[in-house]
Amino acid sequence: MEGENFLEIEGTRIGSKNYICDDFLYMQNKENNGQIYLSCVKKSSKTNPCPATAVIKDGILSVILDHNHIGDNFEVVKKVMLTEMKLIVQN
């Protein structure tokens, strides 16, 4: 979709999706009226849960609450590479 500022990749669980924007990973909470509501994948961290939330509307990811940690480029690259390898194996 034109104007997208994020990348959609396969999530950890079968059929789930993760979204990448600015070196942060998000998971989908719900979808309602064409909007996708997201939360940081570190939301469930026992040591430092992240309160970040975002919404995707009209192909644009907008952060609602900011993260309490820095972006993790290594984790993002790792997730993208795993998704690409899975696609290669499937084809």
N, C-alpha and C positions, 0 to 999 in steps of 0.2 A: 504494500500500500504506500502511496506517495506521502512523504512527510514523516514517516516513522522514525522515531529517535531511539528505538530499542531493537533488541534481537530476541526472537522467540526460539527456545531450545527445548529438547526433551527433558522432563524432570526426572527425579530419582525413582519415583514410583511409576509403574506401568500406566500409560495414558495421561500422566501429569505433564504440565508445562512449567518451565521457568522462563523468566524474562530478565534480560540483561540491559542495564542502562547505566552509563558512567561508572563502570567497574563495580556495580552493585548487582546482586542477584535477588530477584523477587519470585514469590510463588503466588499462584492464583488463590484467592479466597472465595470469590463468587463472581457471577456474571448477572447483570440486571439491566434491562433496557438498553442493551448494546454497549454497556460500560463494563469493563473488567476491573475488579477490585483486587489489589495485590498487597502483600506484606513481605517484609524482608525475610529471607530464608533463615536468618539468625534470630528470628522472633522467639524460638523455643530454647535458645541458649540458656543453660543453667547458671552460668557465671555472669553473663552480661546480655540479657535479652534486649533485642533491638526493637524500638517502637515504630520504626519506619513503615509508612503505608504509601500507596500510590494508586492511581487510577489510569486506565487506558480508555480514552474517549476519542473517537474520530481518528484513530491511528497514532495518537500522541500520548506518551506516558508522562504523567505529571505527578511529581512527588507532593504528598499531602503533609506527612510528618517526616522530618529528617532522621537520618541514621545517627546512631551514637558511636560509630566506628568508621574507620577509613575504608575506602573501596579496596577490594581484593583482586587485583589484576591476575595474579597467579591462579586463583580459584576459577575466575571467569574463563581464562584461556583453557584450563583443564576441562571444564564443562563443555566448552565449544568443541574441543578436540575429541572428547568422548562421543559427543553427538555425531560428529562427522565420521568417526570410525564405525559407529553403529550403522550409519547410512551406507557406508561402503560395503560392510559385511552383508547387509540386507539385499544389496543389488548384486 
